[in-house]
């Protein structure tokens, strides 16, 4: 199996090393793992692409490249430059430091990489590690992802059939904020919503008196709908959410057509 991996935390992120090991396990001794990751951190860029300016790409080692762009840029660089004549069988994005459950999925560069893979017609999975009091201080905070990642991916690939839908399926996988031994299993669930939580801004003055705004995060311990990704994660389960890039609100489409 030939696997292309990327992330949004950058080429030197510890989560990428975890993903390299997961991908190597999945690819097997006869397989290949190719890395094209952002040269610098790209968290929160969602599905951004560098449409109006070029990006530099540099070979960092065998099958390892850094690009000055977003995760979606890196996927395109991997498919159309690095592996231009040998398409990968699978694209993996992550392992993100922090969860991409619930509303976080909408901002996630990690998901942006997997989404681009799906738009390019390649099976793709985003992987993220929820952090909390039970695992953030471990020697390896990614322990749950590292130990359970290969099995989770094999199970997903075993049930994901090739498809010809215009917007191809991709997966959002989040590992719970617990040590590997405390993971209760794998559950499929929808994207949740943490009620009452919103990203916001916080103002600070620089030493020169200039005013800057920082983006302020939300409470990642807030609950979500029962059975949704964040709820499953906080309950100790790995969540797997099938997604598409189609943003249409299909549940109200017919109603709105009639009313308008």
N, C-alpha and C positions, 0 to 999 in steps of 0.2 A: 504494500500500500504506500502511495506517495501522499504525504500530508504537508500542507502549507499552514504555518502558524503565524499569528500576529497578536498584538495586545494594544492597550491604550496607555499603560503605565510606562512604556518606554523599553528600549532594547536592553537596558541593564536592570530591569525590575526583577525582584526575586520570584514573583508569580510566573514570569515567562520561563524561568528555569524549571519550575514545577511543570509547566505545560510541555516543555521540551521532553521531560522524562515521561509524562503521560503519553505523548505522541509517539515516542520511541517504543514504548511498550505496545501500543496499538499497532504501529507499523510493522513490528516484528524485525527479525534479523535481516531479512531480504528487502525491507522497505526503506523509504527515504523520508527524512523530516527536513523541510526547508523553512527557514525563519526570515520573514521580512517584517520588521517592527519599526515603530517610530523612533527617530533619533532622540527625541525629547518627549516628555510626558504629554499626553493628549487626552487626559481625562475630561469627560463632560462635553466632548465635541460631537457626540451622537453620530449621525451618518454624513458628516461634513466631508466634502471632497475639495481638493485644491484646484478649482476650476479656472481661476484667473491668474495663476502664477505657477511656474515650474517647481519641481522639488528635486533636490540632490539625493542620489542613492549611492551608498558606498558598501563595498563588500568587506565585512568584518572578520570573515573566516570561512571555512568550507560550509557551503549551504546556509550562510548567515549574512543578512543584509540589514542595513539601517537606512531608512528613508526619512527625509524631512517633510513629513506629511502626517495625515490622520490615519487611523486604522483602515478606513475604507480605501484611502490612497494606497496603503501598503498592500492590500489585497489586490488591487488593480496592478500595482507594480509587480507583485509576485506572479500574477497570471499572464500578464502581457509583456513583461520584460525578462524577469528572472527565469520563469518557466514557460516562456512564450510558445514553445513547441511540445511541451509535455505537461498537460493539464493535471493538477492533483486530483486525487480521489476524494479528498476531504479537506475542509478548511476549519481550523480551530482558532478561537480568539480568547485570550485570557492568560493565565488565570488572574482575574481582576482582584486587586486588593480592596475588598469591600463588596457588599452585595449589589446586584443589579435587579433586585426584586421590585415589584410594585411600580410606583412612579419613577423610580431610578432608571428603569429600562428605557424611558423616553429620552434621557440625557446621555446615555451610556455610549462611549466610543467603542467599548468592547462589543456591544450589540451591533454597533455600526459596521464593524468589521465582518461579523457573521452575516448581517443583512446584505452587505455588498457581495459576499460569496454566493448567497442565494440568488441575488439578481443576476449574477454572472453564470448561473446554472450549475453551481457546485454545492453538494451537501455541506452544511455549515452548522457549527455549534459554538455558542458563547458560554464560557465557564467563569464563574465568579465565586469568591470565598467570602461569605458573611463573617464579620468580625464582631466579637462581643466579649464580655468578661471571662467567659470560659475558655476562650482560645487565643485572644489577642496577645497574651503574655507568654504563650508557648514558645519553645525554641524554634518551632516551625508553625507559624499561625496558619499555614496552608495545609496542615496535616490531613484534614478531612478530604480536601480535594486531591491531594497526592495519593492517598491510599484508596480512595473510592472512585477516582476519576476514570481509570481504564475500564472498570466493570460497567460504570454508568454509560460510558460512550458505546461500549459493545452492545449493551441492551438497547440503546436508542437506535444504533445503526441496524440492529437485527429486525426492528419493527418499522423502519422508515423505508418505504418502497420508492423507487424512481417514479417521478411524476412529470406531467407535461402542463401543469397549471401555469398561467401567466406569471403569477407571483409564487415562487417556489417556497416550500416550507423550510424554516430554519428553527433551531432550538435555543432556548435560554435556560441554562442550568445554573442553579445556585446551591452551593454547599452550606450546611447550617453552621452557626457559630458555636460549635462544640468540638472537642477532640475527636479524632477518627473513631476511637472505640465506642463513643457515645452516639454515633450516627444510627438512627433507627431504620433507615431504609430509603428507598426511592419512591416518590409519588409524583404523578402528573397533576398539575393544577393550573388554573388560569392566572394571568397577571392580576395582582391585587391592587389595592389602593389604601394607603395609610390615612385614614380620615383625620382631618384637622392638622395635617402637616403640609408645609409649603417651604420651598426654598425662598430665601429673602436676601437682602443686602445689609451690610453693617459698615458704617462709615468710620474711617480713621484718618488722622492727619499725619503727614510725613514730617520729618524734622524741619523741612523747609516751609511747612505750613500749607502744603497742597493737600487737597481732600481726595481720598481714594475710597473706593467701595470694594469690599470683599463680599463674595457670595457666601452666605451662611447656610449651612446644611440643616437637615431635619432630624427628628428623633427616629433613629433606626430601630428602636425597641417598640415603637407604636404598633398596635395590632392592625391586621387587615382582615378582609372577609374570610370566614372559615373555609379552609380548603384551598385558598389562593397561595401563590408562591411565598410571600412573606410570612403568612401564617404557618405554612408547612415548615419553613426554615426555622422559625422561632420555636417550633415544636420538635426540632431535632431531625427533620427529614431533608434529604436532598430533593429539591423541586426541579421538575423538567416541564417547560412550557413551550408547546409548539406555537410558532409565530409566522406571520407573513408580513410583507411590506405594504400590503393594501391597507390604506387608512380609512377606507369607506366605512361609515356606520351602517352596516347592512341591516341591523336590527330595526332601524327606523326609515330605511330607504323607501319602501313601498308606502308607508304612512305619509312621509313628507311629499312624495310625488302626488299623492291624492290630495293633500291639503293645499299644495301650491298650484 
